[in-house]
Amino acid sequence: MESYSYGQHQHWLETARPLDHEALLTLARKVCAAAYDADPSRMASAAKHFSDAFGRHLLVETVALGRVTPREARILRKGQERICALASELAVSAGRHCQRPQHDCESRAQQLLALLTLQARDEHHAWGSQAA
């Protein structure tokens, strides 16, 4: 049985509150675990779940991006775009059962986690600098 059966939880996913960075990092770790287990079905489902949650998270951050300098906003948006693109690539790769060598899926999943970690740090710094 899949961990993230999207069809069963679609309504919940659409109405759920946006996740914070720690919860998103947990989802990214689940993508990594599925990649390490060589479970493309679970990885595709986890990547989809992550992408949906990250999309809702980005909607909330749109307002905050308007309150930072244009340079900071550009940097943060670029990071967000990289994460979105990588999550999509992982879902597609998993849907094709990671036809490339398995270590490629593992590497991409680890990269997703690393990028999200850096993004969370950068956003925390940017949002914190607004109060100064």
N, C-alpha and C positions, 0 to 999 in steps of 0.2 A: 504494500500500500504506500502511496506517495505521501511525503510529509506535507506538501503544499498543493493539495488538489484545488486548483483555481476555480473550477466550476462549482464545487461545493461551497466555497467561501467567497464567491464573487461579490455578493451583496455586502458582506462584511468588509471586504477590501475597498469597495467604493465608498463606504460610509465611515470608515475608521479614521480616527484622528491621525494626523501626520506623526510619524515616528521621529524621535530625537536621534542624535548621532550614535549614541550607545546601542540603541535598538537596531539601527541600520548596520552598525558594525557586526552585531550578532547575526543578522541575515547574511552579510557578506561572508562571515565565517562558515555559515551553513552551505553556501555555494562552494567554498573551498573544500569542506568535508566531502561533499558529493563528488567533486572533481577528484579528490584523492582516493575515494572509494571506487572510482571508475564507474559511476552510476549516472549515465547520461540522462535518463528520465528524471531522476531526482534533481540533477543539476539544472536541467531545463526549467523544471518547476520552481526551484529555489531562485534561479536567475530572474524568472518572470515575477515572482513575488517581490524580490529585491527591487526590480525596475519599477513596479507599480508603487511600492512604498517610497522609493526615492523620488519619483515624480510628484507624489503628494507633498513630500518634504520640500521640494523645490518651490512649489506654489506658495508655501508659507514664507519662504526666504526671499521671495520677490520683493516684498515690502522692505525688508532689512537691507537688501542690496541698494535700494534707492537712498539709503542714509549713509553710505560709505563713499569715499572718494571715487571718482570715475576710474582711476587706476586700480584701486582695490576691487571694485566691482568687475572690471574686465578680467582680472586674475581669477577671482572666485568663479565667474561664469565659465571661464575656460576649463577650470578644474571640474566643474559640474558637467560640462559637455563631455569631457574625457571619460568620466565615470559612466554617464549614460551610454556612450558609444561602446565602452568595454562590456557593460552589462548586456547590451544587445548582441554583441559578438559572441558572448558566452552562451546566450540562449540559442542562437543560431547554430553554433558549434555543437552544443548538446543535442539539439534537434537532429543533427546529422550524425549523432553518436560519436562525436569527436573523431572524425575520420583522419584528422592529422594525428601525429603521435600523441598518446595520452598525456605525456608531460607538458604538451602545449596547453591543454585545457587546465592542467594544474597551475602552470605558470601564469596564465591569464587570470585565473581565479585569485591567485596570490597577489597579482598586480592590482586587481579590483580592491582587495582588502587594503593594500598599501596606499593606493590613491585616496580611498575613502578616509583612511586614518589621517593623511596629510590634509585633506580637504576639511575635515572636522577641526583640526588644529588651526588651520588658516582662518576658518570662519569664526572660531572661538576668539581668536586674536582680533579679527576685524570687528566683530560685534562688541568685544570688550573695549576697543579703542573709541567706540562711539560715546561711551560714558565719560571719557576723559575730557 
